[in-house]
Amino acid sequence: MDTDTRPSVACVSGRRVVDVLNELGVRSVLLGDPTPLDLACQVDVPLDTDLGDWQAAEAALRWLHAARPLEAVFSVYDAHLPLASYLAARLGVRGLDFQAALTCHDKIRMRMALESGGVRVPDYLPAADPADALPAAQRLGLPVVVKKATGSGGRGSMLCRTLQEVAHAVDVLGPLAVIVERAVEGPEYAVQSVTSHGKTEVVSILAQHVGPGPRQAETGYDFPSGLSPEGEDQLAAFVTEALAVLGFDHSVSHTQVRLTGDGPVLINVAARPPGGQLWAATERVRGIDLTRAAAEIALGRPVTRSAPSATRVLYRCVTFDRPGRAWYDLDGIDSPAVTLDVDPGDSVRSVDDPEGGSYGRIVVYGDDPAELESRYRAILTSLGPRVEPDNQ
């Protein structure tokens, strides 16, 4: 007789979620294609299945569900959110609403839904055929942003100031459908939130820094945001309304908003925790681990809250202004403050390259803004990131 009474949850996700589920003491099922061996050893049931074949994934998970009922299916990866919500809906268990997941995955569908719900978005035109991007840009007026119609993130987005740049963006992002939208002027903010049973709580609002383009790379964040309390209340209400229009019921979210002279404009909603070290930054300054929160919401549990350990964060991405081989020196560095994604001598691209972007992060916490800036500058100087020509 099975005496294991732990609740069961399935995730279509990766490494940190596995750690969180183990900490929560639940029985975990991990869907992989295939499941990495090291993760398979850490979960209760590794389930290898073709994640592109939804019917096959459903059949495999339904068989497990019949033998040991699941309470939820969720994911924290953009690419797998629709599948996770589909499986939750088909099994009749908790998960992000399937239509909400599909809407967030498709930028054209998202903008149509938000527009119909009275939420302001950039002026845009869809280009199901990439050849339609040029006339769309001419109709909207330059500059424009050309984005992949599905998925999210800066790697699928390019700022274009000329028609030649639009044509190049289509070549880089294609041959799939794109969306062309008029570039929105104004400071950008990242809004983190948790939604349970359709009720949204904004956890944090950070000022977001973005590269010069054409690559729309995130280059840093600041908390507090620098907005007045009234400004933050306005953004929080705007995002809460947007998530309600999209049909959010059980999820965490990372929403990007531009603040214009006419008010906020929604740039993107990702139904997942933020990437990089933003989840850790949010935990430090707000006391909520958004990856853990995603699992707890899926399980129907209250979100764990702890006392913040800092009132400010200065978060800067490590980027390079030209391609080549990256070099740096970690000797004497406060290692917890630095995360690097490349080894010395690895090839890197420039921050404005469509395949470039961030290669690491320097994140410092504290209570005094001048001290944070001083510590960041000292770490950056000691690290000495530089690029040398790649002669190979």
Phi, psi and omega per residue, in radians:
M1 nan 2.377 -3.134
D2 -1.355 2.022 -3.129
T3 -1.728 0.065 3.134
D4 -1.370 1.928 -3.097
T5 -1.796 0.181 -3.134
R6 -1.126 2.503 3.029
P7 -1.140 2.583 -3.112
S8 -1.891 2.462 3.095
V9 -2.469 2.501 3.085
A10 -1.914 2.441 3.097
C11 -2.300 2.508 3.039
V12 -1.925 1.290 -2.932
S13 -2.633 -2.869 -3.008
G14 -2.160 -2.573 -2.807
R15 -1.138 -0.868 -3.036
R16 -1.201 -0.547 3.100
V17 -1.084 -0.661 3.112
V18 -1.069 -0.778 3.096
D19 -1.044 -0.755 -3.128
V20 -1.108 -0.780 -3.131
L21 -1.110 -0.656 3.081
N22 -1.133 -0.695 3.101
E23 -1.117 -0.590 -3.109
L24 -1.374 -0.175 3.086
G25 1.232 0.618 3.127
V26 -1.853 2.875 3.051
R27 -1.499 2.088 -2.984
S28 -1.884 2.384 2.997
V29 -2.036 2.160 -3.101
L30 -2.001 2.070 3.077
L31 -1.533 2.219 -3.137
G32 -2.426 2.917 -3.049
D33 -2.462 1.114 -0.099
P34 -1.535 3.093 3.077
T35 -1.322 2.192 3.093
P36 -0.974 2.478 -3.025
L37 -1.022 -0.721 -3.104
D38 -1.134 -0.609 3.101
L39 -1.320 -0.611 3.118
A40 -1.035 -0.535 -3.140
C41 -1.363 -0.214 -3.069
Q42 -1.827 -0.158 -3.129
V43 -1.898 2.860 3.135
D44 -1.295 -0.726 -3.110
V45 -2.356 1.764 2.988
P46 -1.392 2.237 -3.074
L47 -2.109 1.793 3.104
D48 -1.407 2.140 -3.141
T49 -2.701 2.787 3.105
D50 -1.344 1.872 -3.087
L51 -1.236 -0.190 3.052
G52 -1.525 -0.186 3.128
D53 -1.905 1.622 -3.032
W54 -1.114 -0.629 -3.136
Q55 -1.168 -0.679 3.117
A56 -1.183 -0.715 3.106
A57 -1.107 -0.699 3.112
E58 -1.122 -0.767 -3.118
A59 -1.073 -0.756 -3.130
A60 -1.150 -0.744 -3.106
L61 -1.291 -0.587 3.122
R62 -1.109 -0.650 3.123
W63 -1.092 -0.745 3.102
L64 -1.183 -0.684 -3.110
H65 -1.114 -0.620 3.134
A66 -1.183 -0.609 -3.114
A67 -1.425 -0.575 -3.115
R68 -2.627 1.713 -2.972
P69 -0.966 2.409 3.055
L70 -1.585 2.632 3.063
E71 -1.661 -0.418 -3.045
A72 -2.857 2.777 2.960
V73 -2.321 2.268 -3.140
F74 -2.622 2.995 3.075
S75 -2.603 2.751 3.027
V76 -2.093 0.292 3.107
Y77 -1.944 2.294 -3.134
D78 -0.877 -0.856 -3.026
A79 -1.090 -0.467 -3.031
H80 -1.839 0.004 -3.124
L81 -1.057 -0.809 3.123
P82 -1.066 -0.713 3.127
L83 -1.091 -0.808 -3.123
A84 -1.059 -0.739 -3.139
S85 -1.210 -0.623 3.072
Y86 -1.083 -0.814 -3.128
L87 -1.119 -0.714 3.112
A88 -1.080 -0.754 -3.138
A89 -1.147 -0.731 -3.102
R90 -1.189 -0.604 3.134
L91 -1.503 -0.200 -3.127
G92 1.274 0.597 3.132
V93 -2.066 3.066 -3.060
R94 -1.233 2.478 3.087
G95 3.118 2.960 3.076
L96 -1.074 2.376 3.107
D97 -0.825 2.294 -3.032
F98 -1.057 -0.764 -3.141
Q99 -1.130 -0.645 3.092
A100 -1.118 -0.719 3.125
A101 -1.105 -0.770 3.122
L102 -1.115 -0.712 -3.112
T103 -1.147 -0.708 3.114
C104 -1.204 -0.517 -3.112
H105 -1.302 -0.480 -3.075
D106 -1.930 1.920 -3.052
K107 -1.131 -0.583 3.117
I108 -1.172 -0.833 3.106
R109 -1.058 -0.701 3.131
M110 -1.062 -0.824 -3.094
R111 -1.172 -0.642 3.090
M112 -1.108 -0.749 -3.140
A113 -1.138 -0.763 -3.114
L114 -1.168 -0.738 3.100
E115 -1.024 -0.803 -3.114
S116 -1.148 -0.426 3.118
G117 -1.614 0.087 3.082
G118 1.440 0.293 3.111
V119 -1.694 2.214 -3.041
R120 -1.274 2.286 3.077
V121 -2.257 2.902 3.091
P122 -1.078 2.634 2.977
D123 -1.081 2.341 -3.003
Y124 -2.588 2.844 2.989
L125 -2.453 2.343 3.073
P126 -1.362 2.631 3.074
A127 -2.332 1.399 3.120
A128 -1.035 -0.649 2.975
D129 -1.712 2.067 -3.102
P130 -0.935 -0.406 3.117
A131 -1.132 -0.339 3.133
D132 -1.401 -0.098 -3.073
A133 -1.157 -0.698 -3.121
L134 -1.108 -0.920 3.091
P135 -1.087 -0.536 3.090
A136 -1.123 -0.759 3.127
A137 -1.115 -0.696 3.115
Q138 -1.118 -0.689 -3.133
R139 -1.200 -0.707 -3.110
L140 -1.325 -0.618 -3.060
G141 1.669 2.371 -3.115
L142 -1.374 2.692 -0.049
P143 -1.368 2.738 3.100
V144 -2.275 2.873 3.003
V145 -1.997 2.213 3.092
V146 -1.813 2.211 -3.068
K147 -2.267 2.634 2.923
K148 -1.073 2.454 -3.088
A149 -1.245 -0.435 -3.127
T150 -2.102 2.747 -3.116
G151 1.423 -2.982 3.141
S152 -2.674 3.041 3.102
G153 1.873 2.730 -3.075
G154 -1.119 -0.442 -3.113
R155 -1.176 -0.285 3.114
G156 -1.856 0.434 -3.036
S157 -2.495 2.327 -3.140
M158 -2.398 2.264 3.067
L159 -1.437 2.264 -3.061
C160 -2.189 2.157 -3.135
R161 -1.783 -0.204 3.110
T162 -2.347 2.845 3.102
L163 -1.170 -0.539 3.072
Q164 -1.088 -0.681 3.103
E165 -1.198 -0.585 3.066
V166 -1.093 -0.813 3.130
A167 -1.061 -0.699 3.121
H168 -1.165 -0.699 3.130
A169 -1.078 -0.723 3.115
V170 -1.088 -0.716 3.114
D171 -1.105 -0.698 -3.091
V172 -1.289 -0.769 -3.038
L173 -1.510 -0.431 -3.079
G174 -1.216 -3.048 0.135
P175 -1.583 0.250 -3.102
L176 -1.417 3.027 -3.130
A177 -1.072 2.547 3.084
V178 -2.251 2.938 3.003
I179 -2.139 2.381 3.130
V180 -1.953 2.202 -3.130
E181 -2.351 2.568 3.125
R182 -1.140 2.296 -3.134
A183 -1.063 2.369 -3.121
V184 -1.754 2.197 3.120
E185 -1.564 2.450 3.102
G186 2.379 2.787 -3.140
P187 -1.108 2.609 -3.105
E188 -1.905 2.554 -3.119
Y189 -2.326 2.536 3.058
A190 -1.871 2.158 -3.064
V191 -1.994 2.063 3.129
Q192 -1.740 2.397 -3.101
S193 -2.599 2.827 3.045
V194 -2.180 2.418 3.139
T195 -2.245 2.183 3.107
S196 -2.357 2.253 -3.106
H197 0.942 0.629 3.076
G198 1.394 0.010 3.140
K199 -1.814 2.141 -3.057
T200 -1.794 2.401 3.010
E201 -2.132 2.134 3.047
V202 -1.338 2.164 -3.066
V203 -1.578 -0.786 -3.101
S204 -2.699 2.648 3.032
I205 -2.207 2.147 -3.113
L206 -2.091 2.457 2.937
A207 -1.196 2.317 -3.068
Q208 -2.007 2.345 3.092
H209 -1.819 2.420 -3.077
V210 -2.221 2.517 -3.134
G211 -1.106 2.967 -3.008
P212 -1.276 -0.219 -3.073
G213 1.617 2.911 0.079
P214 -1.218 -0.440 3.104
R215 -1.192 2.191 -3.114
Q216 -1.515 1.124 -3.071
A217 -1.464 2.399 3.018
E218 -1.347 2.233 -3.072
T219 -2.006 -0.098 3.093
G220 2.953 2.979 3.137
Y221 -2.527 2.703 3.051
D222 -2.320 2.395 2.978
F223 -2.330 2.243 0.062
P224 -1.158 2.932 -3.021
S225 -1.274 -0.348 -3.046
G226 1.591 -0.129 3.080
L227 -1.374 2.746 3.019
S228 -1.243 2.823 3.062
P229 -0.953 -0.657 3.119
E230 -1.174 -0.655 3.106
G231 -1.146 -0.722 3.107
E232 -1.169 -0.668 3.096
D233 -1.082 -0.680 3.121
Q234 -1.103 -0.799 3.127
L235 -1.133 -0.738 -3.131
A236 -1.070 -0.771 3.126
A237 -1.137 -0.679 3.141
F238 -1.099 -0.822 -3.127
V239 -1.191 -0.705 3.110
T240 -1.039 -0.743 3.097
E241 -1.121 -0.745 -3.133
A242 -1.063 -0.774 -3.130
L243 -1.143 -0.627 3.085
A244 -1.132 -0.735 3.106
V245 -1.077 -0.657 -3.132
L246 -1.329 -0.179 3.097
G247 1.499 0.422 3.103
F248 -1.088 2.321 3.056
D249 -2.216 -0.798 -3.114
H250 -2.384 1.690 -3.128
S251 -3.039 2.906 2.841
V252 -1.813 2.863 -3.116
S253 -2.617 2.710 3.109
H254 -2.238 1.898 -3.011
T255 -2.024 2.345 3.113
Q256 -1.846 2.265 -3.071
V257 -2.325 2.408 2.969
R258 -1.792 2.413 -3.136
L259 -1.838 1.941 -3.104
T260 -1.813 3.070 3.087
G261 -1.112 -0.373 3.130
D262 -1.733 0.156 3.125
G263 1.989 -3.105 -3.083
P264 -1.273 2.598 3.053
V265 -2.246 2.234 -3.100
L266 -1.422 2.214 -3.130
I267 -1.680 -0.791 -3.141
N268 -2.846 2.618 3.004
V269 -2.149 2.174 3.035
A270 -1.961 2.167 -3.080
A271 -1.508 1.078 -3.064
R272 -2.836 2.950 3.007
P273 -1.166 2.795 3.093
P274 -1.212 2.767 -3.140
G275 -1.560 -2.948 -3.139
G276 1.029 -2.325 3.100
Q277 -1.873 0.287 -3.119
L278 -1.159 -0.551 3.105
W279 -1.102 -0.707 3.130
A280 -1.213 -0.682 3.122
A281 -1.094 -0.733 3.138
T282 -1.126 -0.671 3.114
E283 -1.131 -0.699 -3.102
R284 -1.145 -0.726 -3.019
V285 -1.700 -0.267 -3.122
R286 -2.208 -0.160 3.062
G287 1.390 0.239 3.139
I288 -2.210 2.130 3.028
D289 -1.502 1.927 -3.003
L290 -1.226 -0.458 3.049
T291 -1.220 -0.782 3.054
R292 -1.085 -0.709 3.133
A293 -1.053 -0.674 3.118
A294 -1.048 -0.740 3.122
A295 -1.196 -0.724 -3.119
E296 -1.157 -0.684 3.096
I297 -1.126 -0.722 3.096
A298 -1.052 -0.616 -3.125
L299 -1.480 -0.070 -3.110
G300 1.330 0.374 -3.121
R301 -1.719 2.747 3.010
P302 -1.106 2.574 3.110
V303 -1.284 2.272 3.112
T304 -1.184 2.325 3.135
R305 -2.228 2.413 3.085
S306 -2.280 2.937 3.137
A307 -1.252 2.290 3.060
P308 -1.030 2.561 3.139
S309 -1.847 -0.008 3.100
A310 -2.694 2.743 3.117
T311 -1.825 -0.205 -3.109
R312 -2.438 2.629 2.988
V313 -2.406 2.396 2.984
L314 -2.030 2.015 -2.987
Y315 -2.135 2.049 3.137
R316 -2.252 2.345 3.108
C317 -1.446 2.593 3.076
V318 -1.538 1.987 -3.127
T319 -2.252 2.932 -3.137
F320 -2.292 2.534 -3.074
D321 -1.568 -0.020 3.086
R322 -2.713 2.784 3.141
P323 -1.385 2.828 3.111
G324 2.664 -2.631 3.102
R325 -1.887 2.284 -3.055
A326 -1.516 2.446 3.066
W327 -2.352 2.586 3.097
Y328 -2.824 2.977 -3.089
D329 -2.275 2.010 -3.116
L330 -1.562 -0.077 -3.133
D331 -1.072 2.242 3.097
G332 1.369 0.135 -3.114
I333 -1.499 2.467 2.998
D334 -1.244 1.591 -2.921
S335 -0.985 -0.663 3.137
P336 -1.063 -0.374 -3.111
A337 -1.445 -0.229 -3.015
V338 -2.135 2.262 3.005
T339 -2.211 2.143 -3.121
L340 -2.079 2.423 -3.095
D341 -1.768 0.009 3.132
V342 -2.284 2.639 3.034
D343 -1.609 2.736 3.080
P344 -0.961 2.291 -3.135
G345 1.651 -0.147 3.103
D346 -1.227 2.639 3.085
S347 -1.347 2.435 3.102
V348 -2.329 2.836 3.068
R349 -1.976 2.901 -3.115
S350 -1.315 2.825 -3.072
V351 -1.109 -0.449 -3.121
D352 -1.655 0.010 3.101
D353 -1.295 2.395 3.118
P354 -0.973 -0.463 3.123
E355 -1.821 0.131 -3.131
G356 -1.655 -2.450 3.133
G357 2.063 -2.388 -3.044
S358 -1.610 2.443 3.097
Y359 -2.126 0.305 3.107
G360 2.811 -3.121 -3.088
R361 -2.523 2.512 2.957
I362 -2.064 2.072 -3.042
V363 -2.254 2.121 3.127
V364 -2.172 2.531 -3.084
Y365 -2.124 2.734 3.078
G366 2.953 -2.775 -3.102
D367 -2.172 -0.251 -3.089
D368 -1.993 2.089 -3.071
P369 -1.077 -0.644 3.133
A370 -1.167 -0.688 3.110
E371 -1.133 -0.714 3.117
L372 -1.075 -0.790 3.132
E373 -1.082 -0.717 3.130
S374 -1.123 -0.759 3.122
R375 -1.133 -0.721 3.120
Y376 -1.078 -0.797 -3.129
R377 -1.106 -0.666 3.135
A378 -1.154 -0.741 3.128
I379 -1.140 -0.777 -3.122
L380 -1.092 -0.728 3.122
T381 -1.123 -0.758 3.139
S382 -1.166 -0.681 3.136
L383 -1.158 -0.704 3.090
G384 0.994 0.851 -3.133
P385 -1.120 2.332 -3.110
R386 -2.639 2.844 -3.132
V387 -2.151 2.305 3.036
E388 -1.979 2.622 -3.099
P389 -0.979 2.441 3.081
D390 -1.624 1.843 -3.048
N391 -1.598 0.032 -3.116
Q392 -1.463 nan nan
